[in-house]
Amino acid sequence: SGRFSLVLWRVVKVWDQNARTPIDVAPLAVTVRLGQALASAEVRRRGATIATGTAPLEIPVALGGEPIVVRMQPAA
């Protein structure tokens, strides 16, 4: 189908080994800029869709301490 995925993550500490507790990571605003419009894009976290768009040229993402998957469908 031509669909592809881009996985984004930050190299940040997400676990306090001494306290054995998770560390909250403030999200960082990131924009994925594309060279041409796509047919559609979908932003996913932990397998759940958190945003979708049709014919985007830019995809805004709030990148925290866990991976984000941007699934993209090229224009026909």
C-alpha positions as CSV (number, residue, x, y, z in Angstrom):
1,S,0.0,0.0,0.0
2,G,3.0,2.3,0.3
3,R,2.2,3.2,3.9
4,F,5.2,3.7,6.2
5,S,5.9,4.5,9.8
6,L,8.3,7.0,11.5
7,V,9.2,6.2,15.1
8,L,10.2,9.2,17.3
9,W,11.6,9.1,20.8
10,R,13.7,11.1,23.1
11,V,16.8,9.8,25.0
12,V,15.7,10.9,28.5
13,K,15.6,9.2,31.8
14,V,12.1,7.8,32.5
15,W,12.9,5.6,35.6
16,D,14.5,6.4,39.0
17,Q,16.3,3.2,39.9
18,N,17.0,4.3,43.5
19,A,13.4,5.3,44.3
20,R,12.0,2.6,41.9
21,T,9.5,5.1,40.5
22,P,8.8,6.6,37.1
23,I,10.1,10.0,36.2
24,D,7.6,12.4,34.6
25,V,9.0,13.8,31.4
26,A,7.5,17.1,30.2
27,P,6.5,16.9,26.5
28,L,8.6,18.6,23.9
29,A,6.7,20.2,20.9
30,V,8.2,18.7,17.7
31,T,7.1,19.3,14.1
32,V,7.7,16.7,11.4
33,R,8.0,18.7,8.2
34,L,7.4,16.8,4.9
35,G,8.7,17.5,1.4
36,Q,5.2,16.9,-0.1
37,A,1.7,16.4,1.1
38,L,0.6,12.9,2.2
39,A,-2.8,11.4,1.6
40,S,-3.1,11.0,5.4
41,A,-1.1,10.7,8.6
42,E,-1.9,9.2,12.0
43,V,0.0,9.8,15.3
44,R,0.0,6.8,17.7
45,R,1.1,6.3,21.3
46,R,1.0,2.8,22.9
47,G,-1.0,1.5,20.0
48,A,-3.8,4.1,20.3
49,T,-4.4,6.9,17.8
50,I,-4.0,10.3,19.3
51,A,-4.2,12.5,16.2
52,T,-5.0,12.1,12.5
53,G,-4.8,14.4,9.5
54,T,-5.6,14.5,5.8
55,A,-3.0,15.9,3.2
56,P,-0.6,17.2,5.9
57,L,2.6,19.1,5.1
58,E,3.5,19.3,8.8
59,I,2.7,16.9,11.7
60,P,2.9,18.4,15.2
61,V,3.9,15.9,17.9
62,A,4.1,16.3,21.7
63,L,7.2,14.1,22.4
64,G,7.5,12.9,26.0
65,G,9.3,10.0,27.5
66,E,7.8,7.2,25.3
67,P,8.0,6.4,21.6
68,I,5.5,8.0,19.2
69,V,4.7,6.4,15.9
70,V,3.7,8.5,12.9
71,R,2.0,6.3,10.3
72,M,1.9,7.9,6.9
73,Q,0.1,7.1,3.6
74,P,1.7,8.8,0.6
75,A,-0.6,10.6,-1.9
76,A,-1.6,8.6,-5.0
